[in-house]
């Protein structure tokens, strides 16, 4: 696919980009349909060669709210692309499965601001108090004022959530 996107032929590039957009859109739609049978297809798409497709697959899995997607999402939390790691963190927050707490805590130390914020919000969504110390540390260590403020809000949400 990448070779086709880099092609000298504008028609071939356009066709490859259209196919990529269709694959990403299909992954999002599968999740929105809410059909649990889509879990296997979306899990496979988490390993696609294109980060747009992987990110869309993560969002789709989050929308499905199927617990059997959690192990695949946890594996994808280390994806090379920050946009995918961010989508994975958000999906894990949507699933509200306690198995995601430790991987999300680790994501608070990601070099990407987007990933750190998605992980903080996901941890607040999970409502697991094991994340309090890690979020407190993330607030203390965050250099970016806006990011620090958002992580602090996530921490406050977590602290206000019932046990």
C-alpha positions as CSV (number, residue, x, y, z in Angstrom):
1,X,0.0,0.0,0.0
2,X,2.8,2.4,0.9
3,X,4.5,1.9,-2.4
4,X,1.2,2.8,-4.2
5,X,0.8,5.9,-2.1
6,X,4.3,7.0,-3.1
7,X,3.7,6.2,-6.7
8,X,4.5,8.7,-9.5
9,X,1.0,8.0,-10.9
10,X,-1.5,10.4,-9.4
11,X,-4.3,7.9,-10.2
12,X,-2.6,5.1,-8.4
13,X,-1.9,7.4,-5.4
14,X,-5.5,8.5,-5.3
15,X,-6.8,4.9,-5.5
16,X,-4.4,3.8,-2.6
17,X,-5.5,6.7,-0.4
18,X,-9.1,6.0,-1.1
19,X,-8.7,2.3,-0.2
20,X,-6.9,3.4,3.0
21,X,-9.7,5.8,3.9
22,X,-12.3,3.1,3.2
23,X,-10.5,0.7,5.5
24,X,-10.3,3.2,8.4
25,X,-14.0,4.2,7.9
26,X,-15.0,0.5,7.8
27,X,-13.2,-0.1,11.2
28,X,-15.0,2.9,12.8
29,X,-18.4,1.8,11.4
30,X,-17.9,-1.8,12.6
31,X,-17.5,-0.4,16.1
32,X,-20.5,2.0,15.8
33,X,-22.8,-0.8,14.7
34,X,-22.3,-2.5,18.1
35,X,-22.1,-6.0,16.7
36,X,-19.8,-8.1,18.8
37,X,-19.0,-10.3,15.8
38,X,-16.8,-7.4,14.7
39,X,-14.3,-7.8,17.5
40,X,-12.2,-10.3,15.6
41,X,-11.9,-8.2,12.5
42,X,-11.1,-5.1,14.5
43,X,-8.6,-6.9,16.6
44,X,-6.8,-8.0,13.4
45,X,-6.9,-4.4,12.2
46,X,-5.0,-3.3,15.3
47,X,-2.0,-5.0,13.5
48,X,-2.6,-3.3,10.1
49,X,0.4,-1.7,8.5
50,X,-1.2,1.7,8.5
51,X,-1.6,3.7,11.7
52,X,-4.9,5.3,10.5
53,X,-6.5,1.9,10.3
54,X,-5.0,0.8,13.6
55,X,-6.4,3.9,15.3
56,X,-9.8,3.5,13.8
57,X,-9.8,-0.2,14.9
58,X,-9.0,0.8,18.5
59,X,-11.8,3.4,18.4
60,X,-14.2,0.7,17.0
61,X,-13.2,-1.7,19.7
62,X,-13.9,0.9,22.4
63,X,-17.3,1.5,20.9
64,X,-18.2,-2.2,21.0
65,X,-17.6,-2.4,24.8
66,X,-16.6,-6.0,24.5
67,X,-14.3,-7.3,27.3
68,X,-12.7,-9.8,25.0
69,X,-11.1,-6.9,23.1
70,X,-9.1,-5.8,26.2
71,X,-6.0,-8.1,25.8
72,X,-5.5,-7.0,22.1
73,X,-5.9,-3.3,23.1
74,X,-3.4,-3.8,26.0
75,X,-1.0,-5.2,23.5
76,X,-1.5,-2.2,21.3
77,X,-0.8,0.3,24.0
78,X,2.9,0.2,22.9
79,X,2.1,0.9,19.2
80,X,4.8,3.0,17.4
81,X,2.3,5.7,16.4
82,X,1.2,8.2,19.1
83,X,-2.2,8.6,17.5
84,X,-2.8,4.9,17.8
85,X,-1.6,4.8,21.4
86,X,-3.9,7.6,22.2
87,X,-6.9,5.9,20.6
88,X,-6.0,2.7,22.4
89,X,-5.9,4.5,25.8
90,X,-9.3,6.1,25.0
91,X,-10.8,2.7,24.0
92,X,-9.5,1.1,27.2
93,X,-11.2,3.9,29.2
94,X,-14.4,3.2,27.3
95,X,-14.3,-0.5,28.1
96,X,-13.8,0.3,31.8
97,X,-12.0,-3.0,32.4
98,X,-9.6,-3.0,35.4
99,X,-7.0,-5.1,33.5
100,X,-6.2,-1.8,31.8
101,X,-5.1,0.1,34.9
102,X,-1.4,-0.9,34.9
103,X,-0.8,-0.4,31.1
104,X,-2.6,3.0,31.3
105,X,-0.5,4.0,34.4
106,X,2.6,3.3,32.3
107,X,1.2,5.4,29.4
108,X,1.2,8.4,31.7
109,X,5.0,8.5,31.1
110,X,4.6,8.4,27.3
111,X,6.6,11.1,25.4
112,X,3.4,12.1,23.6
113,X,1.2,14.7,25.4
114,X,-1.8,13.3,23.5
115,X,-1.2,9.8,24.9
116,X,-0.6,11.0,28.5
117,X,-3.9,12.9,28.4
118,X,-5.8,10.0,26.9
119,X,-4.4,7.7,29.6
120,X,-5.2,10.1,32.4
121,X,-8.8,10.5,31.2
122,X,-9.1,6.7,30.7
123,X,-7.8,6.1,34.3
124,X,-10.4,8.6,35.6
125,X,-13.1,6.7,33.6
126,X,-12.0,3.4,35.1
127,X,-12.4,4.8,38.6
128,X,-9.7,2.5,40.1
129,X,-8.0,4.2,43.0
130,X,-4.7,2.3,42.2
131,X,-4.1,5.1,39.7
132,X,-4.2,8.0,42.3
133,X,-0.4,7.9,43.1
134,X,0.5,7.7,39.4
135,X,-1.8,10.6,38.4
136,X,-0.5,12.6,41.3
137,X,3.1,12.0,40.1
138,X,2.1,12.9,36.5
139,X,0.6,16.2,37.7
140,X,3.8,17.0,39.6
141,X,6.1,16.0,36.8
142,X,4.2,17.5,33.8
143,X,6.0,20.6,32.4
144,X,3.2,21.7,30.1
145,X,0.8,23.8,32.1
146,X,-2.3,22.9,30.0
147,X,-1.5,19.2,30.1
148,X,-0.9,19.4,33.9
149,X,-4.3,21.1,34.4
150,X,-6.0,18.4,32.4
151,X,-4.3,15.6,34.2
152,X,-5.2,17.3,37.5
153,X,-8.8,17.3,36.4
154,X,-8.7,13.6,35.6
155,X,-7.2,13.0,39.1
156,X,-10.0,15.0,40.7
157,X,-12.6,13.0,38.8
158,X,-11.0,9.8,39.9
159,X,-10.9,11.0,43.6
160,X,-14.6,11.9,43.4
161,X,-15.6,8.6,41.9
162,X,-17.1,6.0,44.2
163,X,-15.0,3.0,45.2
